[in-house]
Amino acid sequence: MKFLQGPWLRWAVLLFFLFFSLAGRTAARELPAQEEAALFSLADLGPVDFSPKTLQVEIFISHHPDLYPCRLMLPGVWPRVQDFYRQMGVVLEKSEGLPEPGPLAPGSYLRVELLTHKEWLARSFKAFDVQPPFRLRFLQVCRDKCAFAHLPLSVVHVSFKKFQEMEFSVKPGDEPLNQKWLANLLIHELGHLMGLYHADEFVNDPIPEFLPDGKTADFMSQQIASRTDLGWVEFQKRLIHSYLGHGKVYQQYFQVNFDPLNYLKLIKRYNGYREPGPSPKAGMKKLRKKGSPKTYDDDDSNDDDD
């Protein structure tokens, strides 16, 4: 109710965070090697404030008729997303997004756009600044993806129609399963906007693709179309609260102007993380079957052409 009673206060706060975010991106200074190593070490995150964090999330659903099923589904989808993050002490407050985003800010005010595939491509071209001569190559990169999380923009773009075609079950009575899978996709992509990277990014970091029970997929893994509930490990909770609380993880992203690729490069260097070895293309194609979608975002753009 306070949110509704004070719209001008809300806009003042939004504009403050937007200014802080944009100013921060130009304020980061080049660090000496020793200071950079200390900053990007994840061995000690320092004090982490685990008090509940509240995030405002705009949800925009395209007005195209193809998105009508999405509008019907969302009331059964969004509470699942909220419940997942509530378990980690993150409160997601939803607002209806207009066609143009409000004043967004990293770790404070986020936006999710559910789009047709054509709209998704257009927004992806713009977000990645893909010029016309390079768009055919970009289309190849996108051929088996249906979502991108853009951390610098605080926006998730989802090709709902493509995700629907790739993953939704058409069996009678499977509507709750489809709702769950769409919720899992949003849970995963919002995780990127809270500072997390993929569970399969490194082979020796504290983030597993599956929890110790061997069957619960980590929510930042590729197994989002899972019939079992997704899970998380304590290390991810610490990373999220450090980011949302403007702790060490937030300062790491601040230093790289919220560029996930640069962030991954630096945490790999200063934590001794190793990337997985190259997989045979046949094996990758086998993984990309129904139930194991390749849906991820802007730190995963190195697919090879066939």
Steps between C-alpha positions, in 0.01 A plus 500: 500500500787738574626435149166608355461800729832655408558475123711815494721362774542180300610689191743708704657183641510339155672801350750505788595136440519557125735795550708300749523207258600709199745706701652185641570357160730789414653536846686169524875554500768267373628291788857386572537125450514421872189704575317349203589148619365576847178647363421211266586221742184313596671309779395768748197714420539690823194593705181409314170656602237225483208721593208476251563689177213644294520527123252677276438301180311640204327231294420592142307257280478577130153595379537268200233227484772233521559610861140444609589158648778669697256748651278211606794312652672778691270499807606139555865566415603810692413370851737207434778744418427705810488192723836377372679825575316555826676190630829682443381818668423693180157660465390564141237770461333487160368795307346509154752626248420751229635454146798715596688414820497718807822627662669165566812443711726197564400305808206730579251543215480229238285419198386182327365517144304206354497542124435346161812358340520789254475752783756305701750509215448873447560573867800268506655675199458829682620376840814342356544783246509249213538693177330373179816343346534272805138402553516176303781379725302609805200304373719191495600563861132538589373197311445291815452775758185673613608733782773751576569678828666837450661594831613850393142576390331324796273328245409143410368437147305179445378360169184348647381351173828320439517370857141382462584314179822350639392391845129507572316171528183461294371210708162561664542603862861618462420870533642510858822346366525768230444769762777349708745499209428861411546589868833315499612699198417829673665382823817420306516822303426718802789321670731659244358844585593426863864440411508122445667306221427156355548192713702336221728801445788348699590148608657584837289779649251448787195493269391152385264424215312264733459518873650224720187285464600450135155578361422861591631732228660826603290793379796644309562173314371407156244259646225756548236287326503262792208313650665529841526834678814704442741565785795715603807484722598728785784653298247633246290650778811678629581631152146631452485679836848643451387637163159630605642642823772690308766282660813354344326331205325824408834679515649238268232568240527873561870476415430336161205728417261206550653309210445125572769383258768715661376394843534130410848557362615661823346252743647220291844659519502581870324189633677238292174388340520275195254489213366166377689342215351521149217258440454313172233662289304177485493492877380857516225428253397202708471727805287748311196280493156577634523539874852646491464832317783734410330815616771708655626845469777745432795313650444205270559615144779274381303236315673366191335476166409157372 
